[in-house]
Amino acid sequence: MRDTDDKQIPACSPSLLSPRLVEQIRELAARCDGPFYVYDQAAIEQNCRDFLAIPYADKSIHFASMANSTRRFLEIVRGAGLQIFVNSPGHLALAREIGFAGQQIVYTSSAMDDGLLRLAHDAGAIVNLDSMGQLAAWRRLFGDEPVGIRCNIGELVEPRPTLAGYFLGKQSRLGLTVDEIESLAGQHGIAGLHVYVGTDILDLGYFRDCYQQLARLTKLFPALRFVDFGGGFGLPHNSDAPFPIEQYRDLVTELMTRLSNELGRSIRLLLEPGRIIGGAAGFFVCRVTDVKLRGDWQLIGLDASSTQFPRPLFYPADARHPVTLLDAADRSVTLRSSLYGCSTYSRDFLARDLQLPATRIGDLVVLGQAGSYCATAFTHFLGFEPATEFFV
Ligand SMILES: Cc1ncc(COP(=O)(O)O)c(C=O)c1O
């Protein structure tokens, strides 16, 4: 697990952006007023292929639309062969408009009322329910129709805090407890078991422990058709190695093959990757509009607000995005710097306390790892428009 105490974001060297991308960013900046996102389409498609290359054949990979629900982004992942996971009526409607068919959509949510349960059911989506109460409501509405359940297997593993806290165990509000799951043993209407272990995780060991425990619970359900291992695949920060996708492919293939053999029928593997599909393929670009020097602290004012790049608002302590000053003249000397937004809101920062070279008004600033949970998290608070999004 990553050390979340390390809040320093090192200045990203320009070499992390390919010369081609830098050229494209400059071209877009020349014709675009205001901040914008730019996504590398080929990188998104490669990330999709990384999951489709899992050798286990009986599988479907459902992109988690909460990570990026821009229409073009969803069209790209669909074109690359992924299916979709949604958790709201808005994203369900969008998925259907884009052309995802019923069974290509996984709907996992919590506290769904009858109307929402009907909506997901009538769309033909694969539904995972969050509680005994939700299961009772499903049975009341749809009898024994097969459905999945979200499993809080925190008692079977040692729950770990991930970015945004605990997703398993007593500290998580989500899913059925192990006792509740066991009380359903033998029910033919349980079609699948779902687990979401946490987010932004690079340690394969935690995935393995959780998946193994979920696999053990499958034996309770004679008509089980699928396991859904959710998402959670992390992005590398600072000196982290990238997510070990090859080892991951081996891990799930071995586990699923063994499970299907043990149960004597093919069990479908569902995955719901979000962050990893577009995170490193997206960049947020803005311009310097003011520079204040407070002793050795460089305060860099931008033509953008954190409402347009909101991860630092949601995760002030943990949102870490590599920053590149494209036009910095001298990179040998750096100053403690913060990037602030063009509003009066005291918490309007896009990055804090990182080392950057001296900058000037008009310079282009690029924030990396901006393809997931960024554009989608836009908020109307403060009155700025959403940043334009480009795909190159
Ligand atoms: C149930 C579920 N699946 C998948 C995802 C996507 O997770 P990630 O972006 O960590 O891969 C989320 C994100 O919150 C989720 O709640």
The ligand as an SDF file (V2000), in Angstrom:
LIG
                    3D

 16 16  0  0  0  0  0  0  0  0999 V2000
  -18.5460   -0.5470   -6.9890 C   0  0  0  0  0  0  0  0  0  0  0  0
  -17.4490    0.1790   -7.6870 C   0  0  0  0  0  0  0  0  0  0  0  0
  -16.8410   -0.4250   -8.7410 N   0  0  0  0  0  0  0  0  0  0  0  0
  -15.8440    0.1870   -9.4290 C   0  0  0  0  0  0  0  0  0  0  0  0
  -15.4160    1.4560   -9.0800 C   0  0  0  0  0  0  0  0  0  0  0  0
  -14.2420    2.0540   -9.8160 C   0  0  0  0  0  0  0  0  0  0  0  0
  -13.1620    2.0380   -8.9700 O   0  0  0  0  0  0  0  0  0  0  0  0
  -11.6770    2.4480   -9.3840 P   0  0  0  0  0  0  0  0  0  0  0  0
  -11.7460    3.7470  -10.0700 O   0  0  0  0  0  0  0  0  0  0  0  0
  -10.9800    2.5010   -8.0740 O   0  0  0  0  0  0  0  0  0  0  0  0
  -11.1530    1.3610  -10.2890 O   0  0  0  0  0  0  0  0  0  0  0  0
  -16.0120    2.1110   -7.9830 C   0  0  0  0  0  0  0  0  0  0  0  0
  -15.5520    3.4260   -7.5620 C   0  0  0  0  0  0  0  0  0  0  0  0
  -15.9280    3.9540   -6.5540 O   0  0  0  0  0  0  0  0  0  0  0  0
  -17.0530    1.4520   -7.2770 C   0  0  0  0  0  0  0  0  0  0  0  0
  -17.6500    2.0210   -6.2280 O   0  0  0  0  0  0  0  0  0  0  0  0
  1  2  1  0
  2  3  1  0
  2 15  2  0
  3  4  2  0
  4  5  1  0
  5  6  1  0
  5 12  2  0
  6  7  1  0
  7  8  1  0
  8  9  2  0
  8 10  1  0
  8 11  1  0
 12 13  1  0
 12 15  1  0
 13 14  2  0
 15 16  1  0
M  END
$$$$
